[in-house]
């Protein structure tokens, strides 16, 4: 059954087809015979209660420098689509939040992946706090006194912005580091939100693990190994990919959060694990499909589209 699929994403011209997960989702949707449309969040307009987007038909191919073709722009009634993929990258700011509100006007009549209300209610560093037994010692606060108290207790800490992404703004402060005061002043100038302070986990030197969950079930994982002298393993921060398997603890983490993800319509989720601890739950625009595919000779995009189509057909019964 051919479905109409609109992809809300960043400019397709600028993606890296060797790493981009949205590109793989588009390729698989096209292979299944679905019709594709592309638009950016700024192309949406709410006309009364009717959500439209100035979108263009899309074809994709795995050819560097020639990976897409866009047709003529048309005003697309998003309610006429079967599926909308919300795949623009963070930051998770008011523009991102506004996009989730707009998409609620069509969901679930049009299946939005991931559920826009659930995305709005699940910022990656806050959503994880609903699973306190799985996460490292953490304080989220705007209080300097609370930060100092946490440092006195844990000595070695990580300080990062609450709504940052890709490893940006993440600082490792050792006990002898004298820059905490200046760092907090800088964060106060840059952000209105609280900061997140966590006990430093030395296991990060061996890397963290990105685990992909599809409809609440673990589908694959990749180790992210930081560069020498670096406390961040994110691919955006220069981390390299390594083959891995899930430990018993990681399967326990997935089993604990999986039912909540399914219930909330969070079909495509990436979680980050350091040692025995869950550090983030990424629901906005998770990535990692291509790295896992290469290392495990897998096709996660097939599993993902199977899950999306099951959810779509179930919603039509």
Secondary structure by P-SEA (a helix, b strand, c coil): cbbbbbbbccccccccccccaaaaaaaaaaaabbbbbbbccccccccccccccbbbbbbbccccccccccccccccccccccbbbbcccccccaaaaaaaaaaccccccccccccaaaaaaccccccccccccccccccccccaaaaaaaaaacccbbbbbccccccccbbbbcccccaaaaaaaaaaacccbbbbbbccccccccbbbbbbbccccccbbbbbbbcccccccccccbbbbbbbbbcaaaaaaaaaaaaaaaaacccbbbbbbccccccbbbccccccaaaaaaaacccaaaaaaaaaaaaaaaaac
